[in-house]
Amino acid sequence: MTMTAEQATRFADVFDRLTANVERTLHGKSHVIRLALTAMFSEGHLLLEDAPGTGKTSLARALADSVRGTSSRIQFTPDLLPGDITGVSVYDQRSGSFTFHPGPIFANVVLADEINRASPKTQAALLEVMEEGRVTVDGHPHPVGEPFMVVATQNPIEQAGTYRLPEAQLDRFLIKTSIGYPDHATTLRILEGATHRAHGDPLPPIITAEGVTLLAAEARTVHVDATINDYVSRLVQATRDAGETRLGASVRAALALIRTAKTYAASDGRHYVVPDDVKSLAGPVLGHRLVLDPEAEFDGVTALGVISQVLLDVPPPGDVSAA
């Protein structure tokens, strides 16, 4: 069943109200908020690479508050163990059996702060539950519930003592972006509210966590024309053929681009995807999945630069409308 025009209008209304609500905490960053909500309604995870103090924790907390969901924060350090994330089974002497004690991963929105500071084994434990949506301890599966979204952060500075995420693990994140510093006018607004605590009263909820799950299911029904699928296929192939890349976008990347384009279209009040949806998301969805040739990287070539050139080289389809 394909999403109707009325459903798309309702979806866009909720999406806009959520964006405005989160922006009460993260001033002047509506584009980043919309990307985060796109990841949430596409049932994916978000990777933020940014300097300290730009609002990464505030974004995760505001998302959870806005959907009346639970949130948790995991500070990744080199001594963090997988069980510190997933939970452990503890022996109960009175019952003579083991009882599972869930870890902080059991929340609707999980902030994985400085994920690249943990060991590869601990990173793998987080990325496993991101992919499967459940934790397996002592052979027993424990679903983390829905909706479930990980907002992971890593700093582009202070790389000493960090463990870089391998490309195969980066591919698990649906979207990668950065918040960036606010402009002058926004900084003044923030400073005017400096008398309030950094994490004061929670934001009022706009919808329930169950509502997010229902809207995510509706987003999956947005119509995608065959010409859009062809366009995405040609884009990812062009990233593989580019002379500056050693490894281009995978099939998973193409699927991710279609998934997010559906949500992006619905957030704009449309029940069908247009080429501009794909263009808007190509950088955040594909950029972190490319592996550049070392010589090209040494010459200053970036993944986003490669994608920008690919978007220029690959012609989009003509007018696309609903079926």
N, C-alpha and C positions, 0 to 999 in steps of 0.2 A: 504494500500500500504506500502510495506516494503522499508526501506532505501536501496539504492544501494551502491555498493563499491565506485563508483565515488562521490556520495554525501558524503559518510563518509570521503573520502580523502579531499574534499573541506572543510568540517566541521572542520577536524583536523587542516587544514592550518589556518583557521580563528582563531580557539581556541589558537593555538600556537602564532600567531601574537598578539592576545589580551594579552596573558600571558606575553610575552616579553615587551609589551607596559606598562602594569601596573607595571612590575618589575623595570621599570625606576624610579618609585617613591618608591616602596616597595622592596628595594634591598634584594636579597638572600632569598626570601620567595615564590619561584615559587610553592611549594606544596600548601601553603595556598591560593595563587591566583587561582590555578586550582580548588580548592575546592569551592572558591567563585564564579568562573565562572560556575562551575557545578551546583551550586544552582541557578544561574541566568538563565541558559539555561534549567533547569528543572522546571522553573517557581515557585521557592520556595524562602524561606527567610533564612538568615544566622544569627546565634548567636555567637558572639565572647566574650569569657570570658577571660579577660587578664588584666594585670597590666596597669596603665596609661603610656602613652608615648611610646607605641609599634607600633603605626602606624595605628590604627583602622580608624581614620578620613581620613587619607591619602588613605587608601584602598578604602573606599566608594567613595571618590572624584575621584580617578583614574579610578574606574569602570565606573562612569558616563561619564567622559571625553572620555574614550575609545570607548563608544558606542554612542557618540554624543547625550547624554541624559541630562536631568535635574537632579539636586541633591539638597537635602536640609538636614539640620542638626537640630535635635530637642534635646535640652539639658533637660533631664528629671530631675525634682525636685519635692519635696513633694507637692508644691502648684500648680503644673501644672494641668490644667483642660482638660477634653476631647475635649472641643471646641477649645482649643489652638492647638490641633493636627488636628482635622478634618475640622475646619472652622465653621463659624456661619452665621446665617441669620440676616441681618441688615435692619431695616425699612427705606425706602426711602420716605421722606415726599413729594417730588415733584411728584413721581409716585403713591404714596399711596399704595405701595406694598413692600414686603420683597425681598431683593437681597442677594443671597448667596455669601459669601466671602470665598474662599477656603483656607484651612490651609496648613501648610508645608508638609502634607502627600501627596499632589498632586505633585509628582515628580517621575522620573523613578527609582532613587536610593535614599532611605531615610535612613540617619544615625540616629538611635534612641540611643543616647548616655546615658549610665548608666540607662537603662530601669528599673532596680530594685529600683531606687530612687523615682519613681512615685507611687501614690496610686493605689490600685487594680482597682479602677473604671477607672482611666486613662489608665492603662495597658490594660484593657479590650477593651477600645475604639480603641487602636492601633491594638490589635490582631483580632478584628472584621473586620477591613478593610483589614488586611492581608489575612484573609480567604475568604472574599467576593469580594475583589477587587473594592469595592465601599463604599461611605459614604452616609448614610441616615440622612438627617436633615429636620425636620418638615415634615416628610413623603415623601420627594422627594429624590430619589437616585441620586448620583453623582459619576459616574465611575472615578477612578483615572487614567485610561489609561494603556497602555502596551508599553514596559515591565514595571513591577512594582516589586521592590525588597526592602525589609527592611533589613538593616544591623544593628542589635541591639547589644549593648555591655553591659556587666556588669563586675564590678571589683570583684575579689575574696578577696579583702581586704576592710577595712572600712565598715563593715556590719551594723554598728549602723545607725539607721534611714532608713534602706532599707526595701523593701517589696519583699521577695523572690517570684520568678515566680512559680505558682503552676504547678504540673506535667501536668495537662491537657492543660495548656498554653504553656509549654515547647514543648509539642507534636506538636504544630503548626509550629515550626521551622524545616525546612528541614534538615539543617546541623548545628552542633555546633562544633567549633574548637577554637584554639587560635593562635595568631601570634607568640608570644614569642620574646625574645630578639635576636638581630642579633649576629653572631659570630664575632671574632676579626677582620678578614679581611673585613667583611661587615661594621662593625663599622668604620673602617678607611676610607672606601669609603664615608660613610655618613659624617664623620668629614671633609673630603677634600672639600665637597660641602657646608660647613656650612656658607659660605659667601652669599649663596642664601636664599631667604625667604622660610619659611617652606612650604607655599602654593603659589608658584610662578606661572609661566605661566602654563596654562592647557595643558594636554597631547594631542597630535594629535589624532583625532578619527580614529579608524580602520574600524568600520562599523556604520551604523545608528541604531537608536532604533528600527525602523521597521525591519531591518535586524536581530536583536536579536529575535524578535517575529517569523520571518520565520524560523530561525535556530532551535528555540525551538520546533516548529511544526515538523520539520524534525527529531529532536532527539526522539520524541515520536514514530517514526516509526521504530526504531532500533529493530531488531529481538531478541526475548527472547525465548529460547528453553524451552520446558516443564520441562526438568531436572533442569534448573535454577530456575524456579518457585518452584519446589519441594525443591530445596536446600534452598531457602530463607524461605520457610514455615517451614522447619526443624530447621533452625537457630533461627527464632523468637520463635518457640515452646520450644527450648532448653533454651532460656533466661527465659521463664516462669517456666520451671521445675527446674532451678538452685536453689540450696538451699540457695544461698546468696541473692536472690532477693525476694522482697515482691510483686513486680509488674513487669512483663516482657514486652517485646515489643508488641505493639498493631498491629491490622491489618493495621491501617494507617502507622505504621512504616514499615511494609512489603511492602506496596505500594510505600512508599518513597524510600526504598532501590532499588526497581525495576526501578523507575523513574530515580534516580540518576545513576544507573548502565548503563542505556541506554545512557545517556549523556556522561558518563565516557568512554564508549566503542567508541562512535563517536569521542570523543576528541583524541582517540588513533588511529583513522583512520580505525576503524572496524564498520561494519554494523550489528554486532551481539554481544551479551553479553557473556563473559566467566566468570568462577568462580572467577578469580583474580579480576575482576571489583567489584564483591560483597564483596570479602575479604577486598579490599582497602577502601571501603566505610562503612563497617559495624560499625567501631568505631565512625566516625563522624555523621552517620545517626542514629544509635541505642543508643549510649552511654547516651545521655541526656534524653532518654525516659524510662530508667530503674529506678525503685525505690528499693534501697537496703534494706535488712533486717537491722534494727538498730544494732544488735549484730555484724553482719558481717562488717558493716561500722565502728563500734568501733574497730574491729580487723584490720582495715587498708585495707579492700577489697574495690576496686573501680569498677565503672561500666565498664571502659575500660578493667580492669583485667578480669571481668566476660566474656566480649565479646571475649577477646583473648583466654580464655579457651574453650569457646563454639566453636570457629573456629577450635580449635585443636580436639575437641571431635566429631564434625559433619563432616563426610567425604564429600568432594565435588564430583560432578559428574565427569565422565570421559571427554574425548575430546568432546568439543562443537564447532560446526561450524554453518555457516548459513544454513538456510533451503533450 
